[in-house]
Amino acid sequence: MKKNIKAIFLDLGGTFREVDETNRPFIRQARERICELCGTDMGPDEFYDFLNARYDGYRNWALKYMCEAPETMLWTRWLVPEWDREKIEKAAVELTYCFRRAKGERLVVPKGVETVKELIARGYKVGIISDLIGTVEIDEWLDRDGIRDLFCTVQQSSVTMLRKPHPAIYFLALQDAGVRPEESCFVGDNLKRDIVGAKQSCFAGTVGAEYPGGLEFKLTEENRPDCIVHRFEDLLMLFPGEGKFCPEYGEDPAPRIKA
């Protein structure tokens, strides 16, 4: 057990929210709007696959340099550099918004909001540190669902232009929340970025979120979290209140460490 924990920071994608790829009308509408904005003759699905192939190149660049490019640069340099630059720059914010929706609808994990509210009631601050493209989606979601006030800070790579595991985005969150790293824990589903970044930033504790149906963790000493949970609501076992963090109540990842 660790004491004097004041804040819990969450990753978003794969941790606090998941992608629902079954809402085909939702996806179709987004893909059709992308085609309309770009003025392409390709079909919506074909053009989305075309963009995704190019996005892989951008993603490799972003991961290498641990940064996020402005939306205008994302589209004019990586995704559609042959298109009319002025037209694409004007539409870049909406294009990014639709490109995210074209994969599926982002939904909060089961009992996600209820769990965050209970953690706050137990005396913890809760913040978000997320890597994602787009500067509109998160603010729209927080306001639409009426949950903005739950979070003491919301740090987005699309705004800070810093990506995990770069310590700077963690430091921005800590500063905004008014807490020290030794008073903070991080919860995330990506070991290489979420957990490694939190460790490099000297967080007191880390929790791996490995949900059913997702990829199995490949653990090393560098990315090993203090414990693993398989449901978001299991955080309530780890954080009982009074500033405590009890990783012993989660799954011990030690037996599955791989060289």
Summary of the structure (lengths in Angstrom):
residues: 259
radius of gyration: 19.0
end to end distance: 26.8
largest distance: 59.6
contacts: 845
relative contact order: 0.17
helix: 48%
strand: 17%
